[in-house]
Amino acid sequence: MQKTDENEHEQVENIPSSIHDDPAVRRQEQIRAYIEENEIAGGEDEEVYNAAFLNKLLISFEKAVSLNIELREKYVDEPLKFMGSEEELDTAIKSLSVLSNAPKLLALFIKSGSTETLMSLVAHENTDIADEAIKVTSELLDIEDSDLSEEDAEDITNFGHYLVTSQNLGSVIVSFLQQKLMLDELDTEAVADALRIIENLIAFEESDLFAKAFLQTDLVSWLIGSLNDSRHVPTAIRNNCAELLASILVHFPVAFSQDMAKDSSNIDRLLQAIATIRGKKIKKNSDEEGFFKDMFDILRISVRNDEANAQFLNNEGIDLMLILIKDAQHNWIVEEALKVLIETLKGTDRLESALTFIKSGGLKHLFKVFHSESSSNSKKKKKSETTLRQELGVQIVALLLRWLPLDSDERKRVIKKFVVNNFEKLHQFLQIRDELKESVAAEEARQRQERDEDNDDEDDLRHFANEIELEEQLSRAGKDQLQVVNVILAWLLVEYPELLDIVQASRKAEIVASLKEQIELLKKFIDDENDESFEQREAKLDLDLISTLYNELM
């Protein structure tokens, strides 16, 4: 039978004053009163994991905490006299992990006030106690358990919300991690538990919650610092940090890149960590390969932020990428470095990146990509196939032409690459274009035939899904790449009309038609997108440039 608030008040008031004045006892009475007020009715599971069970569990927990505090204060300089209470406290904390089997009790756990007690123990002077508090918190936030019901997942999510909004969980975790790095030997298991809490919050898929928890703390800087501390941080933790950073950037790319730029040393430390790959032979599909790929992804997304990109340039990031392209032991390293170079050349104002690329001798390494792809080995491939390195190289050429000022020496050096050796590179680009055109035409023909054979009465939703899939198939066939090559050739024709003799009038007409199609697609994309995203800004810039090219060629 439930007690009223008045009865509860009377119960507390009737406690003898000597006991009532004891905060620990008073807290235990408050916990018991609340849980009895909110007892859960249920089936067989609730016979074990019910309010009475939680009542007993939390009173034992609070009693262990209070005893430890009392003995620590009484015997400050005699640790042997409070050691036993710490063993009892450790056991009491461990006992809370059973709540992971009963998420429905987490709401009562919050309202009892004992959650606050658990969080306070993360800062306990005894690191074993702090570690156990982190471990239990990690278990209680495990939302990726495949056996969870929708109700259980909701209870865990609400628990996470409370820890973030009311207990400042983000700062608690970051402070814990920072303390761990100050120790002579890093506790791998405890750090892994703390990182798992962060992973669990990401799994909630609520960007506001995660951003509130961590992106205003020093979490990103701590993770980046761990990547570059191979002597102090075990390999397993470094790999975990890289995976976690990669997960953060996938879910929150804009906020992540802003956070990276906040600490001017982040990009420098990341570059130092990536530089250790130079000359290495790395086993395929190994943890080490995954670690470095994660770091390239982190760098690639980071430089989308203008401030982070400036730090990348100041720390000779372009020079490092070019060195890796030259000395790489694996093709994937070359590809990852090229992807980073593409990102540093994207954006709304990346002239400095383009100038630095030219100054650092990037053209020599860039055009070797096309040389290698035009070798005899390449000729054995299907005409429609272009390799990833070639695709990346084409994007870099287009971006250089986007940024380098007309008539500048740097731009002339790019154009010259197409003219020297009897227009060798121009012929290679025309060959690339013709192969892409053939591949795209074949895919378009296949799709037309498929439409003719399809049932005309398919519903709108299915039709829309099919259209998306068809666009993706055209992209895989090389349509996007063909458009980029057409833009490059358009630049060449505008600046050097005499090249028309090599490009030929028929190709020029197709290039103009491609520019017109791109203009229409960009206008539609801009109209459909209302936000000022990175992609939106890119689209507006592309629209201006391609419209100018189109008008010049008409």
C-alpha positions as CSV (number, residue, x, y, z in Angstrom):
1,M,0.0,0.0,0.0
2,Q,1.4,3.4,-1.0
3,K,2.2,6.0,1.6
4,T,1.2,9.6,1.1
5,D,3.8,12.4,1.1
6,E,2.4,13.4,4.5
7,N,3.0,9.9,5.9
8,E,6.5,9.9,4.4
9,H,7.2,13.3,6.1
10,E,5.9,12.0,9.4
11,Q,8.1,8.9,9.1
12,V,11.2,11.0,8.7
13,E,10.2,13.4,11.5
14,N,9.8,10.4,13.9
15,I,13.4,9.3,13.6
16,P,15.3,10.0,16.8
17,S,17.3,13.2,16.6
18,S,20.6,11.5,17.1
19,I,19.9,9.4,14.0
20,H,18.0,12.0,12.1
21,D,21.0,14.3,12.2
22,D,23.2,11.7,10.5
23,P,23.2,12.7,6.8
24,A,23.9,9.1,5.7
25,V,21.0,7.7,7.7
26,R,18.7,10.4,6.6
27,R,19.6,9.8,2.9
28,Q,19.0,6.1,3.3
29,E,15.5,6.8,4.8
30,Q,14.7,9.1,1.9
31,I,15.8,6.5,-0.6
32,R,13.6,3.8,1.1
33,A,10.7,6.2,1.3
34,Y,10.9,7.1,-2.4
35,I,11.2,3.6,-3.6
36,E,8.3,2.3,-1.5
37,E,6.2,5.2,-2.9
38,N,7.0,4.1,-6.4
39,E,7.0,0.3,-6.1
40,I,6.7,-1.4,-9.5
41,A,4.1,-4.1,-10.1
42,G,4.9,-6.8,-12.6
43,G,5.4,-10.4,-13.5
44,E,8.0,-13.0,-12.8
45,D,11.1,-10.8,-13.5
46,E,9.8,-8.2,-11.1
47,E,9.8,-10.7,-8.2
48,V,13.6,-10.4,-8.3
49,Y,14.3,-7.0,-9.8
50,N,11.6,-4.8,-8.1
51,A,11.5,-1.7,-5.9
52,A,12.1,-3.8,-2.8
53,F,15.2,-5.2,-4.4
54,L,16.4,-1.8,-5.4
55,N,15.7,-0.4,-1.9
56,K,17.9,-3.0,-0.3
57,L,20.6,-2.5,-2.9
58,L,20.8,1.3,-2.7
59,I,20.7,1.4,1.1
60,S,23.7,-1.0,1.2
61,F,25.5,1.1,-1.4
62,E,24.8,4.5,0.4
63,K,25.8,2.9,3.7
64,A,29.1,1.7,2.3
65,V,29.8,5.2,0.8
66,S,29.0,7.0,4.1
67,L,31.1,4.6,6.2
68,N,34.1,5.1,3.8
69,I,33.8,8.9,4.0
70,E,33.5,8.8,7.8
71,L,36.6,6.5,8.3
72,R,38.6,8.5,5.7
73,E,37.9,11.7,7.6
74,K,38.6,10.1,11.0
75,Y,41.8,8.3,10.0
76,V,43.3,10.6,7.4
77,D,46.9,9.4,8.1
78,E,46.1,5.8,8.9
79,P,44.9,4.2,5.6
80,L,44.9,0.7,7.1
81,K,42.0,1.7,9.3
82,F,39.8,2.6,6.3
83,M,41.0,0.0,3.8
84,G,38.3,-2.5,4.9
85,S,35.6,0.1,4.2
86,E,37.0,0.6,0.7
87,E,36.8,-3.1,0.0
88,E,33.2,-3.0,1.1
89,L,32.6,0.0,-1.1
90,D,34.1,-1.6,-4.1
91,T,31.8,-4.6,-3.6
92,A,28.8,-2.3,-3.2
93,I,29.6,-0.5,-6.4
94,K,29.9,-3.8,-8.3
95,S,26.5,-4.8,-7.0
96,L,24.9,-1.9,-8.9
97,S,25.8,-3.5,-12.2
98,V,22.9,-5.8,-11.8
99,L,20.7,-2.9,-12.8
100,S,21.9,-3.4,-16.4
101,N,19.6,-6.5,-16.3
102,A,16.6,-4.3,-15.2
103,P,16.6,-1.0,-17.1
104,K,13.1,-0.3,-15.8
105,L,14.6,0.4,-12.4
106,L,16.9,3.1,-13.7
107,A,14.3,5.8,-13.3
108,L,14.0,5.0,-9.6
109,F,17.8,4.9,-9.4
110,I,17.9,8.5,-10.7
111,K,15.1,9.8,-8.4
112,S,16.6,8.1,-5.3
113,G,19.6,10.4,-5.6
114,S,22.1,7.5,-5.6
115,T,23.1,8.2,-9.2
116,E,24.7,11.4,-8.0
117,T,26.6,9.4,-5.4
118,L,27.9,7.0,-8.1
119,M,29.1,9.9,-10.2
120,S,30.9,11.4,-7.3
121,L,32.9,8.2,-6.8
122,V,34.6,8.7,-10.2
123,A,36.7,11.3,-8.5
124,H,37.5,9.1,-5.5
125,E,41.1,9.2,-4.3
126,N,41.3,5.4,-4.5
127,T,41.7,4.8,-8.3
128,D,40.2,1.3,-7.9
129,I,37.0,2.8,-6.6
130,A,36.9,5.4,-9.4
131,D,37.6,2.7,-12.0
132,E,34.7,0.6,-10.7
133,A,32.3,3.5,-10.8
134,I,33.2,4.1,-14.4
135,K,32.8,0.4,-15.2
136,V,29.4,0.2,-13.7
137,T,28.3,3.4,-15.5
138,S,29.5,1.9,-18.8
139,E,27.4,-1.3,-18.2
140,L,24.3,0.7,-17.3
141,L,24.6,2.7,-20.5
142,D,25.0,-0.3,-22.8
143,I,22.3,0.3,-25.4
144,E,23.7,-2.0,-28.0
145,D,22.6,-5.2,-26.3
146,S,20.7,-7.1,-29.0
147,D,18.3,-8.5,-26.4
148,L,17.0,-5.1,-25.3
149,S,13.3,-4.3,-25.8
150,E,12.1,-0.9,-27.0
151,E,11.1,-0.1,-23.4
152,D,14.5,-1.0,-22.0
153,A,16.3,1.0,-24.7
154,E,14.2,4.0,-23.8
155,D,14.9,3.6,-20.1
156,I,18.7,3.5,-20.8
157,T,18.4,6.5,-23.1
158,N,16.6,8.5,-20.4
159,F,19.3,7.5,-18.0
160,G,22.0,8.8,-20.4
161,H,20.1,12.0,-20.7
162,Y,20.0,12.5,-17.0
163,L,23.8,11.8,-16.6
164,V,24.6,14.3,-19.3
165,T,22.2,17.1,-18.4
166,S,22.2,16.8,-14.6
167,Q,25.5,15.1,-13.7
168,N,27.8,16.7,-16.3
169,L,28.9,13.3,-17.5
170,G,31.0,14.7,-20.3
171,S,33.3,16.6,-18.0
172,V,33.4,13.8,-15.5
173,I,34.6,11.3,-18.2
174,V,37.2,13.7,-19.6
175,S,38.6,14.6,-16.2
176,F,38.8,10.9,-15.5
177,L,40.7,10.2,-18.7
178,Q,43.0,13.2,-18.1
179,Q,43.9,11.8,-14.7
180,K,44.7,8.5,-16.2
181,L,47.3,9.9,-18.5
182,M,49.1,11.5,-15.6
183,L,49.8,8.1,-14.0
184,D,53.0,6.3,-14.7
185,E,51.2,3.3,-16.1
186,L,47.9,3.7,-18.0
187,D,45.1,1.5,-16.8
188,T,44.0,0.0,-20.1
189,E,40.7,-1.6,-18.8
190,A,39.5,1.5,-17.0
191,V,40.2,3.8,-20.0
192,A,38.5,1.3,-22.3
193,D,35.4,1.4,-20.0
194,A,35.4,5.2,-20.1
195,L,35.7,5.2,-23.9
196,R,32.8,2.7,-24.0
197,I,30.6,5.2,-22.2
198,I,31.3,7.7,-25.1
199,E,30.6,5.0,-27.7
200,N,27.3,4.2,-25.9
201,L,26.2,7.8,-26.0
202,I,27.0,8.0,-29.8
203,A,24.9,4.9,-30.2
204,F,21.9,6.8,-28.8
205,E,22.0,8.7,-32.2
206,E,21.0,11.9,-30.6
207,S,23.4,14.6,-31.8
208,D,22.3,17.2,-29.3
209,L,22.9,14.9,-26.4
210,F,26.4,13.9,-27.5
211,A,27.3,17.5,-28.4
212,K,26.1,18.7,-25.0
213,A,28.1,15.9,-23.3
214,F,31.5,16.1,-25.0
215,L,32.0,18.6,-27.8
216,Q,32.4,21.5,-25.3
217,T,35.1,19.5,-23.3
218,D,38.7,18.6,-24.1
219,L,37.7,15.1,-25.3
220,V,38.9,15.5,-28.9
221,S,42.2,16.9,-27.7
222,W,42.6,14.0,-25.3
223,L,41.9,11.4,-28.0
224,I,44.3,13.1,-30.5
225,G,47.0,13.2,-27.8
226,S,46.6,9.5,-27.2
227,L,47.0,8.7,-30.9
228,N,50.4,10.3,-30.8
229,D,51.6,8.8,-27.4
230,S,52.7,5.3,-28.5
231,R,55.2,5.0,-25.6
232,H,52.6,5.6,-22.8
233,V,49.3,4.5,-24.4
234,P,48.9,0.8,-25.4
235,T,48.2,0.0,-29.0
236,A,44.7,-1.3,-28.2
237,I,43.8,2.0,-26.6
238,R,45.3,4.0,-29.4
239,N,43.3,1.9,-31.9
240,N,40.2,2.5,-29.8
241,C,40.8,6.2,-29.7
242,A,41.2,6.3,-33.5
243,E,37.9,4.3,-34.0
244,L,36.1,6.6,-31.6
245,L,37.3,9.8,-33.3
246,A,36.3,8.3,-36.7
247,S,32.8,7.5,-35.3
248,I,32.5,11.1,-33.9
249,L,33.4,12.7,-37.2
250,V,30.9,10.5,-39.1
251,H,28.0,11.5,-36.8
252,F,29.0,15.1,-36.1
253,P,31.4,16.2,-38.9
254,V,30.8,20.0,-38.6
255,A,31.0,20.1,-34.8
256,F,34.0,17.7,-34.9
257,S,36.0,19.9,-37.3
258,Q,35.3,22.9,-35.2
259,D,36.4,21.1,-32.1
260,M,39.6,20.1,-33.8
261,A,40.4,23.7,-34.7
262,K,39.8,24.8,-31.1
263,D,43.2,23.5,-30.0
264,S,46.0,24.6,-32.4
265,S,48.1,21.6,-31.5
266,N,45.5,19.0,-32.6
267,I,46.4,19.1,-36.3
268,D,50.1,19.1,-35.6
269,R,49.8,16.0,-33.3
270,L,47.6,14.3,-35.8
271,L,50.1,14.9,-38.6
272,Q,52.9,13.6,-36.4
273,A,51.0,10.4,-35.8
274,I,50.3,9.9,-39.5
275,A,53.9,10.6,-40.4
276,T,54.9,7.4,-38.6
277,I,53.4,5.4,-41.5
278,R,56.2,6.6,-43.8
279,G,58.1,3.7,-45.3
280,K,56.0,1.1,-43.3
281,K,54.8,-2.2,-44.7
282,I,51.5,-2.8,-43.1
283,K,49.6,-6.1,-43.1
284,K,46.4,-6.0,-45.1
285,N,43.2,-5.7,-43.1
286,S,45.2,-5.5,-39.8
287,D,44.3,-3.3,-36.8
288,E,47.3,-1.1,-37.8
289,E,45.8,-0.5,-41.3
290,G,42.5,0.4,-39.7
291,F,44.2,2.7,-37.3
292,F,46.0,4.7,-40.0
293,K,42.9,4.8,-42.2
294,D,40.9,6.2,-39.3
295,M,43.5,8.9,-38.8
296,F,43.5,9.9,-42.5
297,D,39.6,10.2,-42.2
298,I,40.0,12.4,-39.2
299,L,42.4,14.7,-40.9
300,R,40.3,14.8,-44.1
301,I,37.2,15.9,-42.3
302,S,39.1,18.3,-40.0
303,V,40.6,20.4,-42.8
304,R,37.1,21.2,-44.0
305,N,37.2,23.8,-41.2
306,D,39.0,26.9,-42.4
307,E,40.9,27.4,-39.2
308,A,41.9,23.7,-39.0
309,N,43.0,23.9,-42.6
310,A,45.2,26.9,-41.9
311,Q,46.8,24.9,-39.1
312,F,47.3,22.0,-41.6
313,L,49.1,24.4,-44.0
314,N,51.2,26.0,-41.2
315,N,52.3,22.5,-40.1
316,E,53.4,21.5,-43.6
317,G,50.5,19.1,-44.0
318,I,50.6,19.3,-47.8
319,D,54.3,18.5,-47.8
320,L,53.7,15.4,-45.7
321,M,50.9,14.2,-48.0
322,L,53.2,14.6,-51.0
323,I,56.0,12.7,-49.2
324,L,53.6,9.9,-48.4
325,I,52.5,9.7,-52.1
326,K,56.2,9.5,-53.1
327,D,57.4,7.0,-50.5
328,A,54.2,4.9,-49.8
329,Q,54.6,1.1,-49.6
330,H,50.9,0.6,-50.4
331,N,48.5,2.0,-52.9
332,W,45.9,2.7,-50.3
333,I,48.3,5.2,-48.6
334,V,48.6,7.1,-51.8
335,E,44.8,7.2,-52.2
336,E,44.3,8.4,-48.6
337,A,46.9,11.2,-49.0
338,L,45.2,12.3,-52.3
339,K,41.8,12.4,-50.5
340,V,43.3,14.7,-47.8
341,L,44.7,16.9,-50.6
342,I,41.3,17.1,-52.2
343,E,39.7,18.3,-48.9
344,T,42.3,21.0,-48.3
345,L,41.5,22.3,-51.8
346,K,37.7,22.3,-51.3
347,G,35.7,24.9,-49.5
348,T,34.9,28.5,-50.3
349,D,38.3,30.1,-50.1
350,R,41.3,27.7,-50.6
351,L,43.6,29.8,-52.7
352,E,46.4,29.4,-50.1
353,S,46.1,25.6,-50.3
354,A,46.4,25.7,-54.1
355,L,49.4,28.0,-54.0
356,T,51.1,25.8,-51.3
357,F,50.4,22.7,-53.3
358,I,52.2,24.2,-56.4
359,K,55.1,25.6,-54.3
360,S,55.7,22.2,-52.6
361,G,56.1,20.5,-56.0
362,G,52.8,18.9,-56.0
363,L,52.3,18.9,-59.8
364,K,55.2,16.5,-60.3
365,H,53.6,13.9,-58.0
366,L,50.1,14.6,-59.2
367,F,50.6,14.1,-62.9
368,K,52.6,10.9,-62.2
369,V,49.3,9.4,-61.1
370,F,48.0,9.7,-64.7
371,H,51.3,8.4,-66.1
372,S,51.1,5.3,-64.0
373,E,47.4,4.7,-64.9
374,S,48.2,4.9,-68.6
375,S,50.8,2.2,-68.4
376,S,50.6,-1.1,-70.3
377,N,49.1,-2.7,-67.2
378,S,46.3,-0.2,-67.3
379,K,45.5,-1.0,-71.0
380,K,44.6,-4.6,-70.0
381,K,41.6,-3.2,-68.1
382,K,38.2,-2.5,-69.6
383,K,38.0,0.8,-71.4
384,S,35.2,2.0,-69.1
385,E,37.3,1.4,-65.9
386,T,39.2,4.2,-64.2
387,T,41.1,3.6,-61.1
388,L,40.5,5.4,-57.8
389,R,43.9,7.2,-57.9
390,Q,43.1,8.6,-61.3
391,E,39.7,9.8,-60.2
392,L,41.3,11.5,-57.2
393,G,44.0,13.1,-59.4
394,V,41.3,14.5,-61.8
395,Q,39.5,16.1,-58.8
396,I,42.7,17.8,-57.7
397,V,43.4,19.2,-61.1
398,A,39.9,20.7,-61.3
399,L,40.3,22.2,-57.8
400,L,43.6,23.8,-58.7
401,L,42.0,25.4,-61.8
402,R,39.1,26.6,-59.6
403,W,41.4,28.5,-57.3
404,L,44.5,29.6,-59.1
405,P,44.1,33.2,-60.5
406,L,44.0,33.6,-64.3
407,D,47.3,34.5,-65.8
408,S,49.1,33.6,-62.5
409,D,52.5,31.8,-62.8
410,E,51.1,28.9,-60.7
411,R,48.1,28.5,-63.1
412,K,50.4,28.6,-66.1
413,R,52.4,25.8,-64.6
414,V,49.3,23.6,-64.4
415,I,48.2,24.4,-67.9
416,K,51.8,23.7,-69.1
417,K,51.5,20.1,-67.9
418,F,48.9,19.6,-70.6
419,V,51.0,21.1,-73.4
420,V,54.5,19.7,-72.9
421,N,55.7,16.5,-74.5
422,N,53.5,17.1,-77.6
423,F,50.3,17.5,-75.5
424,E,50.8,14.1,-73.8
425,K,48.7,14.8,-70.8
426,L,45.9,16.5,-72.8
427,H,45.7,13.3,-74.9
428,Q,45.6,11.2,-71.7
429,F,42.7,13.3,-70.4
430,L,40.8,13.0,-73.7
431,Q,41.3,9.3,-73.5
432,I,40.0,9.2,-69.9
433,R,37.0,11.3,-71.1
434,D,36.2,9.1,-74.0
435,E,36.4,5.9,-71.9
436,L,34.1,7.5,-69.3
437,K,31.7,8.7,-71.9
438,E,31.5,5.1,-73.3
439,S,30.9,3.7,-69.9
440,V,28.2,6.2,-69.0
441,A,26.5,5.7,-72.4
442,A,26.4,1.9,-71.9
443,E,24.8,2.3,-68.5
444,E,22.2,4.8,-69.8
445,A,21.3,2.4,-72.6
446,R,20.9,-0.4,-70.1
447,Q,18.6,1.8,-68.0
448,R,16.5,2.7,-71.0
449,Q,16.0,-0.9,-71.8
450,E,15.1,-1.7,-68.2
451,R,12.5,1.1,-68.1
452,D,10.9,-0.2,-71.3
453,E,10.6,-3.7,-69.8
454,D,9.4,-2.5,-66.4
455,N,5.7,-2.5,-65.4
456,D,4.4,1.0,-65.9
457,D,2.0,0.9,-62.9
458,E,4.7,0.9,-60.1
459,D,3.9,3.2,-57.2
460,D,5.5,6.6,-56.7
461,L,7.6,5.5,-53.7
462,R,9.1,2.6,-55.6
463,H,9.7,4.8,-58.6
464,F,11.5,7.4,-56.4
465,A,13.7,4.6,-54.9
466,N,14.5,3.3,-58.3
467,E,15.5,6.7,-59.6
468,I,18.0,7.1,-56.7
469,E,19.4,3.7,-57.4
470,L,19.7,4.5,-61.2
471,E,21.6,7.7,-60.4
472,E,24.0,5.8,-58.1
473,Q,24.6,3.3,-60.9
474,L,25.4,6.1,-63.3
475,S,27.8,7.5,-60.8
476,R,29.5,4.2,-60.5
477,A,29.8,4.1,-64.3
478,G,31.7,7.3,-64.2
479,K,29.2,10.1,-64.8
480,D,30.4,12.3,-61.9
481,Q,34.0,11.8,-63.0
482,L,33.1,12.6,-66.6
483,Q,31.6,15.9,-65.5
484,V,34.8,16.9,-63.7
485,V,36.9,16.0,-66.7
486,N,34.6,18.1,-68.9
487,V,35.1,21.1,-66.6
488,I,38.9,20.7,-66.8
489,L,38.8,20.6,-70.6
490,A,36.4,23.6,-70.7
491,W,39.0,25.6,-68.7
492,L,41.7,24.6,-71.2
493,L,39.5,25.6,-74.2
494,V,38.6,29.0,-72.6
495,E,42.2,29.9,-71.8
496,Y,43.8,28.3,-74.9
497,P,41.3,28.3,-77.8
498,E,44.0,26.9,-80.1
499,L,43.7,23.5,-78.3
500,L,40.4,23.1,-80.1
501,D,42.3,21.5,-82.9
502,I,43.2,18.6,-80.6
503,V,40.0,18.5,-78.5
504,Q,37.9,18.7,-81.7
505,A,34.6,20.5,-82.3
506,S,32.4,17.4,-81.6
507,R,33.9,16.9,-78.1
508,K,33.5,20.7,-77.5
509,A,29.8,20.4,-78.2
510,E,29.5,17.5,-75.7
511,I,31.5,19.5,-73.1
512,V,29.1,22.5,-73.5
513,A,26.1,20.2,-73.1
514,S,27.6,18.6,-70.0
515,L,28.2,22.1,-68.5
516,K,24.5,23.0,-69.1
517,E,23.4,19.8,-67.5
518,Q,25.6,20.5,-64.4
519,I,24.2,24.0,-64.1
520,E,20.6,22.7,-64.0
521,L,21.5,20.0,-61.4
522,L,23.3,22.5,-59.2
523,K,20.4,24.9,-59.3
524,K,18.0,22.2,-58.3
525,F,20.3,21.1,-55.5
526,I,20.6,24.6,-54.2
527,D,16.8,25.2,-54.4
528,D,16.2,21.9,-52.5
529,E,18.7,22.6,-49.7
530,N,17.7,25.3,-47.3
531,D,20.7,25.1,-44.9
532,E,24.2,26.6,-45.3
533,S,26.0,23.3,-45.2
534,F,29.5,22.6,-46.5
535,E,27.9,20.9,-49.6
536,Q,25.6,23.9,-50.2
537,R,28.4,26.4,-50.2
538,E,30.4,24.1,-52.6
539,A,27.4,23.9,-54.9
540,K,27.0,27.7,-55.1
541,L,30.7,28.1,-55.9
542,D,30.5,25.4,-58.6
543,L,27.5,27.0,-60.1
544,D,29.2,30.4,-60.5
545,L,32.3,28.9,-62.1
546,I,30.6,26.5,-64.4
547,S,28.1,29.2,-65.5
548,T,31.1,31.4,-66.4
549,L,32.7,28.6,-68.4
550,Y,29.4,27.8,-70.2
551,N,29.0,31.4,-71.2
552,E,32.6,31.7,-72.5
553,L,32.2,28.6,-74.7
554,M,28.9,29.4,-76.2
